[in-house]
Amino acid sequence: MQFDFDKLASRDRYKLLVSTVLPRPIGFTTTVDRDGVVNAAPFSFFNALAEEPPLLVLGLQAASGKAKDTARNITETGEFVVNTVSESIAEAMNICAIDFPPEIDELQQAGLTAAPSLKVRPPRVAESPSSFECKLWKSIEVGSAGLIVLGEVVAMHIADEFVDAEKLHVAAERMRLVGRMHGRGVYARTSDLFEIHRVTYDAWKAKP
Ligand SMILES: Cc1cc2nc3c(=O)[nH]c(=O)nc-3n(C[C@H](O)[C@H](O)[C@H](O)COP(=O)(O)O)c2cc1C
């Protein structure tokens, strides 16, 4: 079946996209407003895009024609922290997606802990296996009140239990990160792994 996106309603385009770009990592994002009130919300339009400079991207959709608190805070302060989500904090992350009024601290509601960041004002989530402190690198307005945000990672935190500080080896499989799947409330674990090794052109040519 083929779909001409010009002929589809926005809701249907969204449905097809998020049911096929899978699994999507979750960028659990902490920001502060001008008064320092902490905000936390998950975004699965999220990924790492470049290494030099090290850039992360977030796709912040509008909510009923209004910019989300995360988008407003990033625009106003130029800073945010993206925290990763493990199975153990998946339920708490989901609580932070509730449409709380801006003055409510989602981390408190979800029973999560704000820990100070090194180089930016928004805190990181202490229970996350890893966190990326970002400064706004560029933002692009999309649709009505939507925002694509590119952040340069200026510092990173990885929980001690997952990292060998000397070799910078990260025990990724032990972090038990989750990804977002299709449909409502469906997630994937990252525990079903397999390996495919990269083949050089010389090795490819030497193959019988
Ligand atoms: C797993 C998950 C992924 C989400 N991904 C996105 C996303 O990529 N973009 C988006 O705009 N909203 C996304 N949402 C919805 C936001 O988290 C939700 O609208 C939140 O209340 C926004 O908070 P804020 O207004 O404090 O920024 C997602 C929700 C969940 C549970």
The ligand as an ORCA input file, in Angstrom:
! r2SCAN-3c Opt
* xyz 0 1
  C       6.920      8.198     25.620
  C       6.386      9.537     25.205
  C       6.935     10.185     24.121
  C       6.487     11.450     23.721
  N       7.068     12.055     22.636
  C       6.677     13.284     22.274
  C       7.347     13.948     21.188
  O       8.254     13.429     20.549
  N       6.939     15.222     20.906
  C       5.955     15.841     21.593
  O       5.653     17.001     21.303
  N       5.316     15.237     22.628
  C       5.667     13.993     22.988
  N       5.049     13.373     24.050
  C       4.038     14.107     24.817
  C       4.696     15.074     25.831
  O       5.531     14.376     26.728
  C       3.591     15.779     26.623
  O       2.843     16.580     25.743
  C       4.101     16.614     27.785
  O       3.015     16.949     28.630
  C       4.763     17.915     27.346
  O       5.153     18.577     28.507
  P       5.513     20.109     28.618
  O       4.305     20.916     28.181
  O       5.827     20.235     30.062
  O       6.703     20.360     27.733
  C       5.440     12.088     24.439
  C       4.863     11.418     25.536
  C       5.320     10.151     25.911
  C       4.689      9.441     27.081
*
